[in-house]
């Protein structure tokens, strides 16, 4: 089999060389038959190994490898699916279906990489698999990895060949970022003024897998979202966000499940988990709980503060945190519920 080891984002070339040696040393403790492969697709932040490994040792091997500092994820690729070539979309789909079923699944999560200008789109693959009753699911335990690139047609052929690497991706799981056992958290940013604060909330959304809501009292939210798409956070299509015209009107139906945060809040932040537990205990199903933060120009209006429980973040009233910093602190407090 092949292992495509992906390294952390900011690993420099010197660190990559050292990491390659560290990984190679780890590999030798499990397999005497291995070789390092040169990756001519993408060379930065990736290491490829070809090795023989007893099936019973694979799980232990992968978990240990994932705990190596600097390793972000590992893709296990069967030898027959490494630099696999397909002359048609249908044959590629057939191969994907076989691979998923061979692993005992009929659903999958998906990590797709299109290198260069291969004429395939993620949606087309998902749609075709769905028609074959292989369904995309973000909660699936099987993370399908597919990267493709186009190869020029050989002299004896008239069509371009799709070259692919098909495997199963493994990442370290962190259950401490999973709040959905008892409630559904959503972040609200009041009437943002800057592209940076919107982008920072988008990053929180992606990191903690939760929706964000922007109120639009100053009529800037839609414009800021468009600017975010082309500047600070181009991955905005990966998150769920909504814009509401008025936070005060929005709260009319969610006062009991909304909490706010401020340097001048009246409740200590360590009481937040207790309040969350009280809310969830009174609901027959998982409630949506809204965590509300003021913008970095004027904070939260007094009319909002009077309506909801306000938790205090910090001990000195001189320099408040940025909205995204306060949100990250509040979310960290919620880990005590997990």
DRENDO-1510 file (C-alpha; in Angstrom, 1 decimal, always signed):
<recs>
REC; n; res; u; v; w
REC; 1; UNK; +0.0; +0.0; +0.0 .
REC; 2; UNK; +0.9; +3.7; -0.3 .
REC; 3; UNK; +0.7; +6.3; +2.4 .
REC; 4; UNK; +0.2; +9.9; +1.5 .
REC; 5; UNK; +1.3; +11.8; +4.6 .
REC; 6; UNK; +0.1; +15.4; +4.7 .
REC; 7; UNK; +2.1; +17.8; +6.9 .
REC; 8; UNK; +0.9; +20.8; +8.8 .
REC; 9; UNK; +0.4; +24.0; +6.9 .
REC; 10; UNK; +3.3; +26.0; +8.0 .
REC; 11; UNK; +6.1; +23.4; +7.8 .
REC; 12; UNK; +9.1; +24.9; +6.1 .
REC; 13; UNK; +11.4; +22.9; +3.7 .
REC; 14; UNK; +14.0; +22.2; +6.4 .
REC; 15; UNK; +11.3; +21.0; +8.8 .
REC; 16; UNK; +9.8; +18.8; +6.0 .
REC; 17; UNK; +13.2; +17.1; +5.5 .
REC; 18; UNK; +13.5; +16.4; +9.2 .
REC; 19; UNK; +9.9; +15.2; +9.4 .
REC; 20; UNK; +10.5; +12.8; +6.5 .
REC; 21; UNK; +13.4; +11.3; +8.5 .
REC; 22; UNK; +11.2; +11.0; +11.7 .
REC; 23; UNK; +8.4; +9.3; +9.8 .
REC; 24; UNK; +10.8; +7.0; +8.1 .
REC; 25; UNK; +12.2; +6.0; +11.5 .
REC; 26; UNK; +8.7; +5.3; +12.7 .
REC; 27; UNK; +7.9; +3.3; +9.6 .
REC; 28; UNK; +10.9; +1.0; +10.1 .
REC; 29; UNK; +9.5; -0.1; +13.5 .
REC; 30; UNK; +6.5; -1.6; +11.7 .
REC; 31; UNK; +7.8; -2.7; +8.3 .
REC; 32; UNK; +11.1; -3.8; +6.9 .
REC; 33; UNK; +9.9; -3.4; +3.3 .
REC; 34; UNK; +9.3; +0.2; +2.5 .
REC; 35; UNK; +10.5; +3.0; +0.2 .
REC; 36; UNK; +10.0; +6.7; -0.1 .
REC; 37; UNK; +8.3; +7.9; -3.2 .
REC; 38; UNK; +9.0; +11.2; -4.9 .
REC; 39; UNK; +5.7; +13.0; -5.3 .
REC; 40; UNK; +5.6; +14.7; -8.7 .
REC; 41; UNK; +2.1; +15.9; -8.2 .
REC; 42; UNK; +2.7; +18.2; -5.3 .
REC; 43; UNK; +6.0; +18.3; -3.4 .
REC; 44; UNK; +5.3; +20.8; -0.6 .
REC; 45; UNK; +4.0; +19.5; +2.7 .
REC; 46; UNK; +3.6; +15.9; +1.6 .
REC; 47; UNK; +5.6; +12.7; +2.0 .
REC; 48; UNK; +4.8; +9.4; +0.3 .
REC; 49; UNK; +5.7; +5.9; +1.4 .
REC; 50; UNK; +5.2; +2.6; -0.2 .
REC; 51; UNK; +5.3; -0.2; +2.3 .
REC; 52; UNK; +4.1; -3.7; +3.2 .
REC; 53; UNK; +2.2; -3.9; +6.5 .
REC; 54; UNK; +0.3; -6.7; +8.2 .
REC; 55; UNK; -3.5; -5.8; +8.3 .
REC; 56; UNK; -3.7; -6.4; +12.1 .
REC; 57; UNK; -1.1; -3.6; +12.6 .
REC; 58; UNK; -2.6; -1.0; +10.4 .
REC; 59; UNK; -4.8; +0.7; +12.9 .
REC; 60; UNK; -2.0; +0.9; +15.6 .
REC; 61; UNK; +0.4; +2.1; +12.9 .
REC; 62; UNK; -1.9; +4.9; +11.7 .
REC; 63; UNK; -2.8; +6.2; +15.1 .
REC; 64; UNK; +0.8; +6.4; +16.1 .
REC; 65; UNK; +1.7; +8.2; +12.9 .
REC; 66; UNK; -1.0; +10.7; +13.3 .
REC; 67; UNK; +0.4; +11.7; +16.7 .
REC; 68; UNK; +3.7; +12.6; +15.2 .
REC; 69; UNK; +4.3; +16.4; +15.6 .
REC; 70; UNK; +3.8; +18.1; +12.2 .
REC; 71; UNK; +1.6; +15.4; +10.7 .
REC; 72; UNK; -1.8; +16.7; +9.8 .
REC; 73; UNK; -3.4; +13.6; +8.2 .
REC; 74; UNK; -2.6; +10.3; +6.5 .
REC; 75; UNK; -4.2; +8.8; +3.4 .
REC; 76; UNK; -4.0; +5.1; +3.0 .
REC; 77; UNK; -4.0; +4.2; -0.8 .
REC; 78; UNK; -4.2; +0.7; -2.1 .
REC; 79; UNK; -1.4; +0.0; -4.6 .
REC; 80; UNK; -3.9; -0.6; -7.5 .
REC; 81; UNK; -5.5; +2.9; -6.8 .
REC; 82; UNK; -2.2; +4.9; -6.7 .
REC; 83; UNK; -1.8; +6.9; -9.9 .
REC; 84; UNK; -4.8; +5.0; -11.2 .
REC; 85; UNK; -5.7; +5.8; -14.8 .
REC; 86; UNK; -9.2; +6.1; -16.2 .
REC; 87; UNK; -10.3; +7.1; -19.7 .
REC; 88; UNK; -13.9; +7.8; -18.7 .
REC; 89; UNK; -15.8; +9.4; -15.9 .
REC; 90; UNK; -18.1; +6.3; -15.6 .
REC; 91; UNK; -15.1; +4.0; -15.0 .
REC; 92; UNK; -13.8; +6.3; -12.3 .
REC; 93; UNK; -17.2; +6.3; -10.6 .
REC; 94; UNK; -17.3; +2.5; -10.8 .
REC; 95; UNK; -13.9; +2.3; -9.2 .
REC; 96; UNK; -14.9; +4.7; -6.3 .
REC; 97; UNK; -18.1; +2.6; -5.6 .
REC; 98; UNK; -16.1; -0.6; -5.5 .
REC; 99; UNK; -13.6; +1.0; -3.1 .
REC; 100; UNK; -16.2; +2.3; -0.7 .
REC; 101; UNK; -18.1; -1.0; -0.6 .
REC; 102; UNK; -14.9; -3.0; -0.2 .
REC; 103; UNK; -14.4; -1.0; +3.0 .
REC; 104; UNK; -17.9; -2.0; +4.2 .
REC; 105; UNK; -19.7; +1.4; +3.7 .
REC; 106; UNK; -22.5; +2.8; +1.6 .
REC; 107; UNK; -22.0; +6.4; +2.8 .
REC; 108; UNK; -18.9; +8.5; +2.9 .
REC; 109; UNK; -17.4; +11.9; +3.8 .
REC; 110; UNK; -15.4; +13.5; +1.0 .
REC; 111; UNK; -12.0; +15.2; +0.5 .
REC; 112; UNK; -11.5; +16.0; -3.1 .
REC; 113; UNK; -8.5; +17.7; -4.8 .
REC; 114; UNK; -8.4; +18.7; -8.4 .
REC; 115; UNK; -4.8; +19.3; -9.4 .
REC; 116; UNK; -4.3; +21.3; -12.6 .
REC; 117; UNK; -7.2; +21.4; -15.0 .
REC; 118; UNK; -8.8; +17.9; -14.8 .
REC; 119; UNK; -12.3; +18.3; -16.3 .
REC; 120; UNK; -14.2; +16.9; -13.3 .
REC; 121; UNK; -16.1; +18.7; -10.6 .
REC; 122; UNK; -16.8; +17.6; -7.0 .
REC; 123; UNK; -20.6; +18.0; -7.4 .
REC; 124; UNK; -20.7; +15.8; -10.5 .
REC; 125; UNK; -18.9; +13.0; -8.6 .
REC; 126; UNK; -21.3; +13.3; -5.6 .
REC; 127; UNK; -24.4; +13.3; -7.8 .
REC; 128; UNK; -23.3; +10.2; -9.7 .
REC; 129; UNK; -22.4; +8.3; -6.6 .
REC; 130; UNK; -25.8; +9.3; -5.1 .
REC; 131; UNK; -27.6; +7.8; -8.1 .
REC; 132; UNK; -25.8; +4.5; -7.3 .
REC; 133; UNK; -27.0; +4.7; -3.7 .
REC; 134; UNK; -23.6; +5.7; -2.3 .
REC; 135; UNK; -24.5; +8.8; -0.3 .
REC; 136; UNK; -22.5; +11.7; +1.0 .
REC; 137; UNK; -22.6; +12.2; +4.8 .
REC; 138; UNK; -20.6; +14.6; +6.8 .
REC; 139; UNK; -20.9; +12.2; +9.8 .
REC; 140; UNK; -19.7; +9.1; +8.0 .
REC; 141; UNK; -16.8; +7.2; +9.5 .
REC; 142; UNK; -15.4; +6.6; +6.0 .
REC; 143; UNK; -13.5; +9.7; +4.7 .
REC; 144; UNK; -13.0; +9.1; +0.9 .
REC; 145; UNK; -10.0; +10.9; -0.5 .
REC; 146; UNK; -9.7; +11.6; -4.2 .
REC; 147; UNK; -7.2; +13.7; -6.0 .
REC; 148; UNK; -7.1; +13.8; -9.8 .
REC; 149; UNK; -5.2; +15.4; -12.6 .
REC; 150; UNK; -5.3; +15.2; -16.4 .
REC; 151; UNK; -2.7; +13.4; -18.4 .
REC; 152; UNK; -2.1; +14.2; -22.1 .
REC; 153; UNK; -3.5; +11.5; -24.4 .
REC; 154; UNK; -0.9; +9.0; -25.6 .
REC; 155; UNK; -0.2; +8.9; -29.4 .
REC; 156; UNK; -2.5; +5.9; -29.8 .
REC; 157; UNK; -5.4; +7.5; -28.0 .
REC; 158; UNK; -7.7; +10.4; -28.8 .
REC; 159; UNK; -8.9; +11.3; -25.3 .
REC; 160; UNK; -7.2; +12.6; -22.2 .
REC; 161; UNK; -6.6; +10.2; -19.4 .
REC; 162; UNK; -7.7; +11.0; -15.8 .
REC; 163; UNK; -5.1; +10.1; -13.3 .
REC; 164; UNK; -6.3; +9.6; -9.8 .
REC; 165; UNK; -5.2; +8.6; -6.3 .
REC; 166; UNK; -8.0; +7.0; -4.3 .
REC; 167; UNK; -7.8; +6.2; -0.7 .
REC; 168; UNK; -9.1; +6.5; +2.8 .
REC; 169; UNK; -8.1; +9.6; +4.8 .
REC; 170; UNK; -7.4; +9.5; +8.6 .
REC; 171; UNK; -7.2; +12.4; +11.0 .
REC; 172; UNK; -6.9; +12.6; +14.7 .
REC; 173; UNK; -10.4; +13.0; +16.2 .
REC; 174; UNK; -11.0; +15.7; +18.8 .
REC; 175; UNK; -14.4; +15.1; +20.5 .
REC; 176; UNK; -13.9; +18.2; +22.6 .
REC; 177; UNK; -15.1; +20.4; +19.7 .
REC; 178; UNK; -18.4; +18.4; +19.5 .
REC; 179; UNK; -21.1; +20.2; +21.4 .
REC; 180; UNK; -24.1; +18.6; +19.6 .
REC; 181; UNK; -24.8; +16.0; +22.2 .
REC; 182; UNK; -27.1; +18.3; +24.1 .
REC; 183; UNK; -27.5; +21.6; +22.2 .
REC; 184; UNK; -26.8; +23.4; +18.9 .
REC; 185; UNK; -24.6; +26.5; +19.3 .
REC; 186; UNK; -24.7; +29.4; +16.9 .
REC; 187; UNK; -22.6; +32.6; +16.9 .
REC; 188; UNK; -24.2; +36.0; +16.4 .
REC; 189; UNK; -22.1; +39.1; +15.6 .
REC; 190; UNK; -24.0; +42.4; +16.0 .
REC; 191; UNK; -23.8; +44.7; +13.0 .
REC; 192; UNK; -20.1; +44.2; +12.0 .
REC; 193; UNK; -18.1; +47.1; +10.7 .
REC; 194; UNK; -14.9; +45.5; +9.3 .
REC; 195; UNK; -14.0; +42.8; +6.9 .
REC; 196; UNK; -11.5; +41.4; +9.4 .
REC; 197; UNK; -14.1; +40.8; +12.2 .
REC; 198; UNK; -16.4; +39.0; +9.8 .
REC; 199; UNK; -13.6; +36.9; +8.4 .
REC; 200; UNK; -12.5; +35.9; +12.0 .
REC; 201; UNK; -16.0; +34.7; +12.8 .
REC; 202; UNK; -16.0; +32.7; +9.6 .
REC; 203; UNK; -12.8; +31.0; +10.8 .
REC; 204; UNK; -14.5; +30.2; +14.1 .
REC; 205; UNK; -17.4; +28.7; +12.2 .
REC; 206; UNK; -15.2; +26.5; +10.2 .
REC; 207; UNK; -13.1; +25.4; +13.2 .
REC; 208; UNK; -16.0; +24.6; +15.6 .
REC; 209; UNK; -18.4; +23.5; +12.8 .
REC; 210; UNK; -21.2; +25.9; +13.8 .
REC; 211; UNK; -23.4; +28.4; +12.0 .
REC; 212; UNK; -22.9; +32.2; +12.3 .
REC; 213; UNK; -25.5; +35.0; +12.0 .
REC; 214; UNK; -24.7; +38.6; +11.2 .
REC; 215; UNK; -27.2; +41.3; +12.1 .
REC; 216; UNK; -27.4; +44.2; +9.6 .
REC; 217; UNK; -28.5; +47.4; +11.4 .
REC; 218; UNK; -25.8; +49.4; +9.7 .
REC; 219; UNK; -26.4; +47.8; +6.2 .
REC; 220; UNK; -22.8; +46.7; +5.9 .
REC; 221; UNK; -23.1; +42.9; +6.4 .
REC; 222; UNK; -23.8; +41.9; +2.8 .
REC; 223; UNK; -21.0; +44.1; +1.5 .
REC; 224; UNK; -18.6; +42.7; +4.1 .
REC; 225; UNK; -19.4; +39.1; +3.2 .
REC; 226; UNK; -18.6; +39.8; -0.4 .
REC; 227; UNK; -15.3; +41.4; +0.5 .
REC; 228; UNK; -14.5; +38.4; +2.8 .
REC; 229; UNK; -14.9; +36.1; -0.2 .
REC; 230; UNK; -12.1; +37.7; -2.1 .
REC; 231; UNK; -9.7; +38.6; +0.7 .
REC; 232; UNK; -9.3; +37.3; +4.2 .
REC; 233; UNK; -11.3; +34.1; +4.0 .
REC; 234; UNK; -11.8; +32.5; +0.6 .
REC; 235; UNK; -13.2; +29.3; +2.1 .
REC; 236; UNK; -16.5; +31.0; +3.0 .
REC; 237; UNK; -18.4; +28.5; +0.9 .
REC; 238; UNK; -17.5; +25.9; +3.5 .
REC; 239; UNK; -19.5; +27.5; +6.2 .
REC; 240; UNK; -23.1; +28.3; +7.0 .
REC; 241; UNK; -24.1; +31.9; +7.6 .
REC; 242; UNK; -27.2; +34.0; +7.7 .
REC; 243; UNK; -27.8; +37.8; +7.7 .
REC; 244; UNK; -30.7; +39.1; +9.8 .
REC; 245; UNK; -31.9; +42.7; +9.4 .
REC; 246; UNK; -32.3; +43.4; +13.2 .
REC; 247; UNK; -30.9; +41.6; +16.2 .
REC; 248; UNK; -33.6; +43.0; +18.4 .
REC; 249; UNK; -36.4; +41.6; +16.2 .
REC; 250; UNK; -34.5; +38.3; +15.9 .
REC; 251; UNK; -34.3; +38.0; +19.7 .
REC; 252; UNK; -38.1; +38.3; +20.0 .
REC; 253; UNK; -38.4; +34.6; +19.6 .
REC; 254; UNK; -35.2; +33.4; +21.2 .
REC; 255; UNK; -34.7; +35.5; +24.4 .
REC; 256; UNK; -34.6; +32.4; +26.7 .
REC; 257; UNK; -32.0; +30.6; +24.6 .
REC; 258; UNK; -29.7; +33.6; +24.0 .
REC; 259; UNK; -26.7; +34.8; +26.0 .
REC; 260; UNK; -24.3; +37.7; +25.5 .
REC; 261; UNK; -20.6; +38.3; +26.3 .
REC; 262; UNK; -18.9; +41.6; +27.2 .
REC; 263; UNK; -16.1; +43.0; +29.3 .
REC; 264; UNK; -18.9; +44.7; +31.2 .
REC; 265; UNK; -21.2; +41.6; +31.7 .
REC; 266; UNK; -22.7; +41.0; +35.1 .
REC; 267; UNK; -22.4; +37.2; +35.3 .
REC; 268; UNK; -19.0; +35.4; +35.7 .
REC; 269; UNK; -18.0; +33.3; +32.7 .
REC; 270; UNK; -17.5; +30.2; +34.8 .
REC; 271; UNK; -21.3; +30.2; +35.3 .
REC; 272; UNK; -21.9; +29.7; +31.6 .
REC; 273; UNK; -21.9; +25.9; +31.6 .
REC; 274; UNK; -24.4; +25.9; +34.5 .
REC; 275; UNK; -26.8; +28.1; +32.5 .
REC; 276; UNK; -26.4; +26.0; +29.4 .
REC; 277; UNK; -27.3; +22.9; +31.4 .
REC; 278; UNK; -30.4; +24.6; +32.8 .
REC; 279; UNK; -31.6; +25.5; +29.3 .
REC; 280; UNK; -31.0; +22.0; +27.9 .
REC; 281; UNK; -32.7; +20.3; +30.9 .
REC; 282; UNK; -35.9; +22.3; +30.2 .
REC; 283; UNK; -36.1; +21.4; +26.5 .
REC; 284; UNK; -37.5; +18.1; +25.1 .
REC; 285; UNK; -35.1; +18.2; +22.2 .
REC; 286; UNK; -31.8; +19.8; +21.5 .
REC; 287; UNK; -32.2; +23.5; +21.7 .
REC; 288; UNK; -30.4; +26.1; +19.5 .
REC; 289; UNK; -28.5; +28.4; +21.9 .
REC; 290; UNK; -27.3; +31.7; +20.5 .
REC; 291; UNK; -24.0; +33.3; +21.6 .
REC; 292; UNK; -24.1; +37.0; +20.9 .
REC; 293; UNK; -21.1; +39.3; +20.6 .
REC; 294; UNK; -20.9; +43.1; +19.9 .
REC; 295; UNK; -19.0; +44.5; +17.0 .
REC; 296; UNK; -15.6; +46.1; +17.5 .
REC; 297; UNK; -16.8; +49.7; +17.1 .
REC; 298; UNK; -19.7; +50.0; +19.6 .
REC; 299; UNK; -20.1; +46.6; +21.2 .
REC; 300; UNK; -23.7; +45.6; +22.0 .
REC; 301; UNK; -26.5; +48.2; +22.4 .
REC; 302; UNK; -27.9; +48.6; +25.9 .
REC; 303; UNK; -31.3; +47.5; +24.7 .
REC; 304; UNK; -29.9; +44.1; +23.8 .
REC; 305; UNK; -27.9; +43.8; +27.1 .
REC; 306; UNK; -31.1; +44.4; +29.1 .
REC; 307; UNK; -32.9; +41.5; +27.4 .
REC; 308; UNK; -30.4; +38.7; +27.8 .
REC; 309; UNK; -27.9; +37.2; +30.3 .
REC; 310; UNK; -24.6; +38.9; +29.8 .
REC; 311; UNK; -21.4; +37.1; +30.8 .
REC; 312; UNK; -18.2; +38.9; +31.7 .
REC; 313; UNK; -15.0; +38.1; +29.9 .
REC; 314; UNK; -11.8; +39.6; +31.5 .
REC; 315; UNK; -11.1; +41.5; +34.7 .
REC; 316; UNK; -10.0; +45.0; +33.7 .
REC; 317; UNK; -12.3; +47.4; +31.8 .
REC; 318; UNK; -9.5; +49.2; +29.9 .
REC; 319; UNK; -9.0; +47.3; +26.7 .
REC; 320; UNK; -11.7; +44.8; +25.7 .
REC; 321; UNK; -10.9; +41.7; +23.5 .
REC; 322; UNK; -11.8; +41.7; +19.8 .
REC; 323; UNK; -15.2; +40.1; +19.2 .
REC; 324; UNK; -13.6; +36.9; +17.7 .
REC; 325; UNK; -11.2; +36.6; +20.7 .
REC; 326; UNK; -14.1; +36.8; +23.1 .
REC; 327; UNK; -16.1; +34.2; +21.1 .
REC; 328; UNK; -13.1; +31.8; +21.1 .
REC; 329; UNK; -12.8; +32.3; +24.9 .
REC; 330; UNK; -16.5; +31.6; +25.4 .
REC; 331; UNK; -16.4; +28.5; +23.3 .
REC; 332; UNK; -13.4; +27.2; +25.2 .
REC; 333; UNK; -15.4; +27.6; +28.4 .
REC; 334; UNK; -18.0; +25.2; +26.9 .
REC; 335; UNK; -15.5; +22.4; +26.6 .
REC; 336; UNK; -16.2; +21.7; +30.3 .
REC; 337; UNK; -19.7; +20.4; +29.1 .
REC; 338; UNK; -18.2; +17.7; +26.9 .
</recs>
